[in-house]
Amino acid sequence: MTLGEPAGIGPDIAIRLAQSSIHCRLAVIGDPELLETRAAQLGLPITLDEWRQQIAETQRLAVVAEPLRRPANPGRPDTQNAAHVLRCLDRAIDGCMAGEFDAMVTGPVHKGIINEAGTGFTGHTEYISERTCGDLPVMLLASGTLRVALVTTHVALSEVSVLITRERVERVIRVLIDDLRDKFGITRPRIAVCGLNPHAGEQGHLGREEIEEITPAIEVFRKSGIQVSGPHPADTVFLPGDTDRYDVILAMYHDQGLPVLKYRGFSDAVNVTLGVPLIRTSVDHGTALELAGRADIDLGSARAALDLAISLAQNRMDKQARLGRDKKP
């Protein structure tokens, strides 16, 4: 688990999680002094262990030490600590790629501070993909049984239409199929694809992206017997009860799909990065600078992110075990 922005609630999340049982060997990557100071500010007991000497008890955290450049003050982010945030991410990524960690859970970062410090940063999804040479990163958010994935992520709305191509939609659907099988253990994924335009284009009267780009991509999978449907009008595909028919709904852009998911389950929503050779989940909220170090926070999203990371890692290990048995003579 990375703590994210040190002036935000990331450290608080780790400390509060440690007050009850954690059902895995959890390594927190961050500054030990920051954790001790923040625990004192919160009035919560905490004992820090080295990662390799972890003791599985409540009120204890195993820490992979990455020192801050300057002490962090709650609610006051500092560009001098932006490099620390990225070092923690790099350490988690490297640990996952080397097999030291089974999965990573990321705390919320402050993108503006990282960019002000001189590093172009659009988000965890893109950063992790670049560091791991992922083919195409796909952002998926989950709340209970509702899962929403995106064809485009952090781009201006004016650029979305240009990015909605048959090739891109087809590649995203392929990533969804592969990772739903590999990480979620869903052998026959059911995917609903949204249209880009109102009413899915009204047979071309409100836009031709559905006819020229989205439908041809869907047909590739339909012909292979894979359950991919659409393009569906985005204003009706999320109706209560209908979403249970799908394992994931694929939206064309960020604010087409995510407002619905966050409305239905903001307190337990989890962000998952697909299309990369590791398991990464994250809380689905920001740094909450105004709450850092001085308020009781809702751990729903953090617990859900941790639980989902454990579940995905177990699914992958179970699949690898099955494959190993199948290969035996």
N, C-alpha and C positions, 0 to 999 in steps of 0.2 A: 504494500500500500504506500503510495506517495502522498505527501501531505498537501501538495499544491502550493498556492500562495501562502507564505508563512504568516502574513498579516491577516489572513482570513480564517474561516472556521475549520479548515483542514486539520490542524493540530487538535482542535477541540473534538472533532469527530473521532480521531484515533483514541484520545484519552477517554472519552465517554464510552466508546465501544469496549474498552478494556475493563470497564467497571462490571461487566457481566461476562459470561462464558463466550469464548470465540471458538467456533468449531473447526479450526484448522491451525496449522502452524503459520502465524502471521508475522511477516517481517515488515516493519515500518521504516521507510527510507526517509531520513530527515536529520535535523540537528537535535541531538539529545538535550542540549541546554534549552532550546526552544520548547521542547515537550515538558521539561521540568518546570520552567517558568510559567508556561500556560496552565499546567495542572495546578500550580500554586494560586494563580489568578482565579481559577475556577473553583478552588477549594476542594479538589478531588485528589485522593491518594494515588500515587503511581510509582512503580519501581521499574527501572529500565534494565534490560539484559542485553548482552551482545547476541546478535542473531544466531550464532552457532552454539550459544549456551542458553537457549530459550527454556524457561520454566513455564509450563502450562498451568498458570493460575490466574485468577481474576486480579485486577489492579496491577498487572504487569504487562509490559510491552517489550518485544524484541526489536532492537533498533540496528539498522544498517546506517552507520554514521556518515552524514554529509553535512559539513559545517556551513553555516551561513557566513556571508561576508560581513554583515552588520547585524546587530540584534534586531529582531522584528518586534514592532509595536502593534498590538491589535488595532485593526482598522486603518492602519497607515502604511500602505504598500510602498516599497522602496525599490527603485530601479537597480540599485546596487546588489539586490538579492535575486534578480531575474535569472542570472546564470546558475544560481543554486537550484532554482526550480527545474531548469532543463537538465542539470546534472543528476538530479533525483530521478527524473524520467528516464534518462539514459541508463542509469544503474538498474532500474526495474526492467527495461527492455532487454538489456544485455543479460540479466539474470534469467529472464524467460527464454531467450534464444539459446542460452547455454544449458538449459535444463535445471538450473538451480532453483527456479521458481516455477510452479505449475500455472500461475496466472497472475495478472496484475490488476489492482483496483486503484484508480487515480482520484485524488482529491481535486477540487475546483481550482483552476488557475485564473490569473488576471491577464487576459490577452493584451490589454492595452499597455500594462507595465512592461511585459516582455518585448513588445514592439517598440515602446519608447526607449528601451535599453539598447536597441539596435539590432534585434533579431526578428526577422519576419516570422510570425507565428499566427496561423489561422485557426488552429485547434489541435487537440490531442489526436483526432482521427488522422489528419493529414501528416502530422509529425511522426506518429508511430509508423505509418505506411512508408514514409521516406526513409526512416531509420532501418526498416526491416525489408526494404525492397518489395513491398507488397504490390501486387499487380494493379488492384483498384480498391481503395478503401471504401467500405460501405458503412454508413452510420445506421444503427438500428436502436430504437428505444423500446423498452418493454415495461408494461405495467400489468401485472397479473398475466392473464392469457392474451392480452392485446399487445401485438408487436407491430411497430411501424418502421419501415426502412425508407431510405431516401436515395433518389437517383443523383441529386445534387445536394451539396451541403452548405458550406459557408461562402456563398457567392451572392452578388447583388441580384435582385429580382430581374433587373433589365438584361441580365446575362443568361437567365435560365433557359429561355427558348432555344438559343443557339446551342446549348449543351444537350438538349434532348434529341439525341440521334439514335437511330436504330442500333448502331454498334454499342453505344453506351448503355442503353436500356437492356440490351441482350447480355452484356457483360455483368451488369449489376444483378440481373436475375440469376445468372450462372453462379455468382458468388453466394447469393442467398440459398440456392439449392445445395451447394456444396457445404456451406457452414451450418445450415439447418440440419443436415445429415450428420456432419462431423462433430459439431459442438453441442447442438441441442438434442441430438439423438432422434430426430424426426425423419424416418426413412422415406416417407412419401409426402413431401411438403406440398401445402396448398397455398398458392400465392395469388392475391388479388392486386391487380395493377391499376392505379388511378390514371385518368386522363390528365392532360395539362390544362385544358381550357374548360370554361363553364360547360356543364352538361356533356363532358367528354367531346366537345367540339361540335355537337349537333350535326353530325354527318358532314362536317367540313364547313358549315356556315359560320362557326365561331372559331375557326382555326383548323389547320390541316395536319398538325403534329400527330394527332391520333391516327390518321389515315396513312401518312407517309412514313412515320418513324416508330410509333409505339405498337400499333397492331402487327406490323411485320415482325417485330422482335418477339412478341407474344406467340405468334404462329410457329416460330422455330421450335418452341417447347411443346406446344399443343401437339404437333406432329410426332413428337417423341413420346407422347403419352404422359407428359408431366402436367400436373394440375395447376396451370397458370391461366387465369381468367382476366378479362378486361378488354379494352380500357373502361373502367367504371367511372361514372361521375363522382367526384370527390365529396360532393355534398350529401350523397346517399350511401356510400359504401361503408360509412362508419355508424350506421344506424344500430341501436342496441339490439342484440340478438343476431344480427347478420354477421357481425365480426367473428362470432364463434365458428363460422364456416371456413375460416382461413387461419393458417398458421402465421401469416404475416401479410400486411398490406403495404404495398410499395407506392409511396408518394413521389411526385416529381420534384418537389422542392421543400425546403425546410419548413416554411410556414403553411404549407398545405396539409401536412400530416401531424406535425408535433403539437399544435394547439389543442387538437382533439385528445391526444394521448395525455397531455399534461392536465387538461381539464378533468379527465376521468380518473387520473391517479398520480397527481403531482408528488404526493408524499411518499410514494413507493416506486417511482419511475427510475429505470436504470438505463444508462447509455452503454451500448456494446459496439465495439469496433469489429467488423467482419472484413474478410478479404486480406487479412494479415496472418502470418504464421505463428501467432500467439493468441492467448485469451486475455482480453482487456475489457473490464467493465468500469463504470464510473457512476458517481452520484449524478443526478440530473438537476443540479441547481448550481448557483454561482457561489462566489466567495463569501457572500453575506458579511462584508466588512463590519457592518454596524452591530453584528451579533458576536463578533470574535472576542473571546475572553470574558464575556460578561453576561451571557444569557443562556438559558436552557434551550437547546436546539432540538429539532425533530430529527431523529436518527433513522426515520423510515427508509429514505432513499439509500443511506449508507449501508444499513443492514441488508437491504434488498440487493445492493450491488455486491456485497461480500458473499451473500448466500448464492447469488447467481454465478459468481466466479467459481465458487466451490462446486456447484452443480455442473457447470460446463467442463471444468477440469476433470471431474469424475466421469462424465460422459465420454470424454476423449480417452481417458485411461481405460475405461471399459471396452471401447471400440478397439483400441490397440491390443488389449488382452485377447479379444475375440479373434482378431486377425492373426495374432501369434499362435493361437490354438489351431486355426484353420491351416496354417502353413506347416504344422507338424506332420511328418509322414505317418 
